[in-house]
Amino acid sequence: MSCAALYSAGSIALADTLTTKNGDTLQGNVLEERPDVVIFDSLTFGRLTVGRDAIVSLERSPAAQPPKTAAKPAPADIAGARSAKADESPQPSPGDRVGQFLARINPLKDWKTRFNLGFVMQRGDDNDNNLNFRLRSERKAPDGDEHLITGRYDYAEDVFQDGTRSKTDQLLAGQYQYRHDTSRIFFVQSNSTYYRDVIKELFHEVTQTVGLGYRMKGERWKADVIPAIGYRVRDISHTWSDGPVVGAYQNYSLSITETLTLREGLQYLVAPNDLSDYSLRWNVELTQKLGAVWNLALRYDYAYDAVVGTEAKSLEQRWAVTVGLEF
């Protein structure tokens, strides 16, 4: 056996082991432990910042464990050791400092939050402005209940040579989702949503649904399906309507690598008293982490409503490239 192989085997034997909730097992060394995150030097992926809420277990190598008994050092030795430790402690990276600052000002304490922003201002023969914003904040309570808040805003306008502007897209959406497990694979889910698409003259839509969901999970992926019933109130072209709805939600996520994640979600609702009144909203997002807190996301949204803005075909699909922060 070569020296390189012996060194590699010895490194793995003495490495710390970190296991995440998505089933990943990482070998490496713990660089720093904080109340909210663990800084981990993975043998495969390099330095990673892993949130405490994403960790299932953390096993330290015997070499990293402090001895059970030790001679009491002299005061001078203690002072020297503290000084040396302060000098050798790693300084937080700029990304870590940004994450710590955002965590301090975050109004949703104990929530894992991410927001992404994209903006394009084009000037030339075709002048336009585009803005899109995404928010996702989630929390798993000690009792196992899951909470999720999402928000979205899309805006676009044409800017003419005389300075006048014409809106071509203006959409605002928000959702609060609550889950309570009834067994290992079944759960109850409640969705409270608000949706507004000015260009399609859907000025307000409020929907409340509840359903019993079923979840599936693999080593790097998880999926769930939730049949649901509820009630919907809408203001279409300044005409209010309301009534019951039935349908389903479907979600899927895949950890392609430690830093690249694919997430997909589908919502289908139909009025049981008029099957021609239905809506379908689907999104796919690919997110690449760029460091401790930064990420780059590519998102595709599809939204179709059989009775709202059916002539606005160009607005059924939306693409967005955004830069984001997560903390």
C-alpha positions as CSV (number, residue, x, y, z in Angstrom):
1,M,0.0,0.0,0.0
2,S,1.4,3.4,-1.0
3,C,2.1,6.2,1.5
4,A,-0.7,8.3,0.0
5,A,-3.2,5.5,0.5
6,L,-2.1,5.0,4.1
7,Y,-2.5,8.7,4.7
8,S,-5.9,8.8,3.1
9,A,-7.1,5.8,5.2
10,G,-5.7,7.4,8.3
11,S,-7.4,10.7,7.6
12,I,-10.8,9.0,7.2
13,A,-10.3,6.9,10.3
14,L,-9.7,10.0,12.4
15,A,-12.2,12.2,10.6
16,D,-15.3,13.6,12.2
17,T,-18.7,12.4,10.8
18,L,-21.6,14.7,10.2
19,T,-25.0,13.3,9.1
20,T,-27.7,15.7,7.6
21,K,-31.5,15.3,7.5
22,N,-31.4,14.7,3.8
23,G,-29.3,11.5,4.4
24,D,-25.9,12.8,3.5
25,T,-22.9,11.6,5.6
26,L,-19.9,13.8,5.4
27,Q,-16.3,12.9,6.6
28,G,-14.0,15.7,7.6
29,N,-13.1,17.9,10.5
30,V,-15.2,20.3,12.6
31,L,-13.6,23.7,12.4
32,E,-16.0,25.6,14.7
33,E,-19.3,25.0,16.5
34,R,-21.8,27.8,17.0
35,P,-25.3,27.8,18.5
36,D,-26.8,28.0,15.0
37,V,-24.3,26.5,12.6
38,V,-21.3,24.1,12.4
39,I,-18.3,25.1,10.2
40,F,-17.2,21.7,8.7
41,D,-14.2,21.0,6.5
42,S,-15.4,18.1,4.3
43,L,-12.9,15.8,2.8
44,T,-15.0,15.8,-0.4
45,F,-16.5,19.3,-0.7
46,G,-14.2,21.5,1.3
47,R,-15.3,24.1,3.9
48,L,-19.1,24.1,4.5
49,T,-21.4,26.0,6.8
50,V,-24.2,23.6,8.0
51,G,-27.2,24.8,10.0
52,R,-28.0,23.1,13.3
53,D,-31.5,22.4,12.1
54,A,-30.1,20.4,9.2
55,I,-27.9,18.1,11.3
56,V,-29.1,14.7,12.5
57,S,-25.8,13.7,14.3
58,L,-22.3,14.9,14.7
59,E,-19.7,12.3,15.8
60,R,-16.2,13.5,16.7
61,S,-13.1,11.4,16.1
62,P,-11.3,10.1,19.2
63,A,-8.4,12.4,18.5
64,A,-10.8,15.4,18.8
65,Q,-12.2,14.4,22.2
66,P,-10.6,16.1,25.2
67,P,-8.9,13.7,27.8
68,K,-11.1,12.7,30.7
69,T,-8.4,13.7,33.2
70,A,-5.6,16.2,33.0
71,A,-3.2,17.9,35.3
72,K,-4.4,21.3,36.4
73,P,-2.3,23.9,34.5
74,A,-0.7,26.8,36.3
75,P,-2.4,30.2,36.0
76,A,0.4,31.5,33.7
77,D,-0.1,28.5,31.4
78,I,-3.9,29.2,31.3
79,A,-3.3,32.8,30.3
80,G,-0.8,31.8,27.6
81,A,-3.2,29.1,26.2
82,R,-6.1,31.6,26.1
83,S,-4.0,34.1,24.3
84,A,-2.7,31.6,21.8
85,K,-6.3,30.3,21.2
86,A,-7.5,33.8,20.6
87,D,-4.7,34.4,18.1
88,E,-5.4,31.1,16.2
89,S,-9.2,31.3,16.1
90,P,-10.4,31.7,12.5
91,Q,-11.9,35.0,11.5
92,P,-15.4,34.9,10.1
93,S,-15.5,35.3,6.3
94,P,-17.4,38.2,4.8
95,G,-20.3,35.8,3.9
96,D,-20.4,34.6,7.6
97,R,-20.5,38.2,8.8
98,V,-23.4,39.0,6.5
99,G,-25.3,36.0,7.6
100,Q,-24.7,36.8,11.3
101,F,-26.0,40.4,10.7
102,L,-29.1,39.2,8.9
103,A,-29.8,36.6,11.6
104,R,-29.7,39.4,14.2
105,I,-32.2,41.6,12.4
106,N,-34.4,38.7,11.2
107,P,-37.9,39.3,12.6
108,L,-38.6,35.6,12.2
109,K,-36.3,34.2,14.9
110,D,-35.5,30.5,14.7
111,W,-36.6,30.4,11.1
112,K,-34.4,29.5,8.1
113,T,-34.9,32.4,5.7
114,R,-33.9,33.0,2.1
115,F,-34.7,35.9,-0.2
116,N,-33.7,36.4,-3.8
117,L,-33.7,39.6,-5.9
118,G,-33.4,40.1,-9.7
119,F,-33.4,43.4,-11.6
120,V,-32.9,44.2,-15.2
121,M,-32.9,47.7,-16.7
122,Q,-32.6,47.7,-20.5
123,R,-32.1,50.8,-22.7
124,G,-31.8,50.8,-26.5
125,D,-34.3,50.3,-29.3
126,D,-36.5,48.4,-26.8
127,N,-36.5,50.0,-23.3
128,D,-37.9,48.1,-20.3
129,N,-37.5,47.5,-16.6
130,N,-37.9,44.2,-14.8
131,L,-37.9,43.4,-11.1
132,N,-38.6,40.1,-9.3
133,F,-38.4,39.2,-5.7
134,R,-38.7,35.8,-3.9
135,L,-38.9,35.1,-0.1
136,R,-38.9,31.7,1.6
137,S,-38.8,31.2,5.3
138,E,-39.3,27.9,7.1
139,R,-39.2,26.4,10.6
140,K,-39.6,23.0,12.2
141,A,-40.9,23.4,15.7
142,P,-39.6,21.1,18.5
143,D,-42.9,19.2,18.5
144,G,-42.3,18.4,14.8
145,D,-44.8,20.8,13.3
146,E,-43.6,22.6,10.1
147,H,-44.2,26.2,9.2
148,L,-43.5,27.8,5.8
149,I,-43.9,31.4,4.5
150,T,-43.3,32.2,0.9
151,G,-43.6,35.5,-1.0
152,R,-43.3,36.6,-4.6
153,Y,-43.4,39.9,-6.5
154,D,-42.9,40.3,-10.3
155,Y,-43.0,43.7,-12.1
156,A,-42.1,44.7,-15.6
157,E,-42.7,47.8,-17.7
158,D,-42.0,49.2,-21.1
159,V,-40.3,52.7,-21.2
160,F,-41.0,54.7,-24.3
161,Q,-38.8,57.3,-25.9
162,D,-40.9,60.1,-24.5
163,G,-40.5,58.8,-21.0
164,T,-43.9,57.4,-20.6
165,R,-44.2,53.9,-19.0
166,S,-46.6,51.0,-19.6
167,K,-46.9,48.1,-17.1
168,T,-46.6,44.7,-18.7
169,D,-46.4,42.6,-15.5
170,Q,-47.4,43.1,-11.9
171,L,-48.0,40.1,-9.7
172,L,-47.9,39.7,-5.9
173,A,-48.4,36.4,-4.1
174,G,-47.9,35.1,-0.6
175,Q,-48.6,31.9,1.3
176,Y,-48.5,30.5,4.8
177,Q,-48.3,26.7,5.0
178,Y,-48.7,24.6,8.2
179,R,-48.0,20.9,8.6
180,H,-48.7,18.5,11.4
181,D,-47.6,14.9,11.3
182,T,-50.2,12.2,12.0
183,S,-47.8,9.3,11.3
184,R,-44.4,8.7,9.8
185,I,-45.7,9.2,6.2
186,F,-49.0,11.1,6.7
187,F,-49.6,14.7,7.7
188,V,-52.3,17.3,7.8
189,Q,-51.5,20.5,5.8
190,S,-53.2,23.9,5.8
191,N,-52.6,26.5,3.1
192,S,-53.5,30.2,3.4
193,T,-52.7,32.0,0.1
194,Y,-53.1,35.5,-1.4
195,Y,-52.7,36.1,-5.1
196,R,-52.9,39.3,-7.2
197,D,-52.2,39.7,-10.9
198,V,-53.1,43.2,-12.0
199,I,-52.4,42.8,-15.7
200,K,-54.9,39.9,-15.8
201,E,-57.3,41.9,-13.7
202,L,-57.3,39.4,-10.9
203,F,-57.1,42.1,-8.3
204,H,-57.5,39.9,-5.2
205,E,-57.7,36.2,-4.5
206,V,-57.7,34.6,-1.1
207,T,-57.8,30.8,-0.7
208,Q,-57.9,28.6,2.4
209,T,-57.5,24.9,2.0
210,V,-56.8,21.9,4.2
211,G,-55.8,18.3,3.2
212,L,-54.2,15.0,4.2
213,G,-50.8,14.5,2.7
214,Y,-48.6,11.6,2.0
215,R,-44.8,11.9,1.9
216,M,-42.0,9.8,0.3
217,K,-38.3,10.2,0.9
218,G,-35.0,8.9,-0.6
219,E,-31.4,9.4,0.2
220,R,-31.2,12.8,-1.6
221,W,-34.8,13.5,-2.5
222,K,-38.2,13.9,-1.0
223,A,-41.7,14.3,-2.4
224,D,-45.3,14.7,-1.2
225,V,-48.8,14.8,-2.5
226,I,-51.7,16.6,-0.7
227,P,-55.4,16.3,-1.9
228,A,-57.2,19.3,-0.4
229,I,-60.5,21.0,-0.1
230,G,-61.2,24.6,0.8
231,Y,-62.9,28.0,0.0
232,R,-61.8,30.8,-2.4
233,V,-62.8,34.5,-2.6
234,R,-61.9,36.4,-5.8
235,D,-62.1,39.9,-7.2
236,I,-62.0,39.6,-11.0
237,S,-62.3,42.9,-12.9
238,H,-63.8,44.5,-9.8
239,T,-66.5,41.7,-9.5
240,W,-66.4,39.6,-6.4
241,S,-67.1,35.9,-6.4
242,D,-66.6,33.1,-3.9
243,G,-67.1,29.4,-3.6
244,P,-65.7,26.0,-2.6
245,V,-62.6,24.5,-4.3
246,V,-61.1,21.0,-4.4
247,G,-57.7,20.0,-5.8
248,A,-54.2,18.9,-4.9
249,Y,-50.7,20.2,-4.0
250,Q,-47.5,18.4,-5.0
251,N,-43.9,19.1,-4.0
252,Y,-40.5,17.6,-4.9
253,S,-36.9,18.5,-3.9
254,L,-33.6,16.9,-4.9
255,S,-30.2,17.6,-3.5
256,I,-28.1,17.2,-6.7
257,T,-24.9,18.0,-4.8
258,E,-24.1,19.5,-1.4
259,T,-24.6,23.0,-2.9
260,L,-27.0,22.5,-5.8
261,T,-30.7,21.9,-5.1
262,L,-33.7,21.4,-7.4
263,R,-37.1,22.3,-6.0
264,E,-40.5,21.9,-7.7
265,G,-44.1,22.7,-6.7
266,L,-47.6,22.3,-8.2
267,Q,-51.0,23.6,-7.2
268,Y,-54.2,22.6,-9.0
269,L,-57.7,23.9,-7.8
270,V,-61.1,23.5,-9.4
271,A,-64.6,24.7,-8.5
272,P,-66.7,21.4,-7.9
273,N,-69.9,23.1,-9.1
274,D,-68.2,24.3,-12.4
275,L,-65.4,22.1,-13.6
276,S,-64.5,24.6,-16.3
277,D,-63.4,27.0,-13.6
278,Y,-59.9,25.7,-12.7
279,S,-56.4,27.1,-12.1
280,L,-52.9,25.5,-12.4
281,R,-49.8,27.0,-10.9
282,W,-46.4,25.3,-11.3
283,N,-42.8,26.3,-10.5
284,V,-39.3,24.8,-10.8
285,E,-36.3,26.4,-9.2
286,L,-32.6,25.4,-9.4
287,T,-30.5,27.0,-6.6
288,Q,-26.7,27.0,-6.4
289,K,-25.0,28.0,-3.2
290,L,-22.1,30.4,-3.7
291,G,-20.8,30.5,-0.2
292,A,-21.9,30.6,3.4
293,V,-25.0,32.8,2.7
294,W,-25.0,33.7,-1.0
295,N,-26.8,31.8,-3.8
296,L,-27.8,32.0,-7.4
297,A,-31.2,30.8,-8.5
298,L,-32.9,30.1,-11.8
299,R,-36.7,29.9,-11.5
300,Y,-39.5,29.0,-14.0
301,D,-43.1,29.8,-13.1
302,Y,-46.2,28.7,-15.0
303,A,-49.7,30.0,-14.1
304,Y,-53.0,29.3,-16.0
305,D,-56.5,30.2,-14.9
306,A,-59.4,29.1,-17.1
307,V,-61.5,32.2,-16.3
308,V,-59.0,34.9,-15.5
309,G,-56.9,36.8,-18.1
310,T,-57.1,34.1,-20.7
311,E,-56.1,36.5,-23.5
312,A,-52.8,37.3,-21.7
313,K,-51.1,34.2,-23.0
314,S,-47.6,35.7,-22.8
315,L,-47.9,36.0,-19.0
316,E,-48.5,32.3,-18.4
317,Q,-44.8,31.6,-18.2
318,R,-42.1,33.6,-16.4
319,W,-38.4,33.1,-16.1
320,A,-36.2,34.7,-13.4
321,V,-32.5,34.7,-12.6
322,T,-31.8,36.0,-9.1
323,V,-29.1,36.5,-6.5
324,G,-30.0,35.7,-3.0
325,L,-29.1,35.6,0.7
326,E,-30.0,32.9,3.2
327,F,-29.6,32.9,6.9
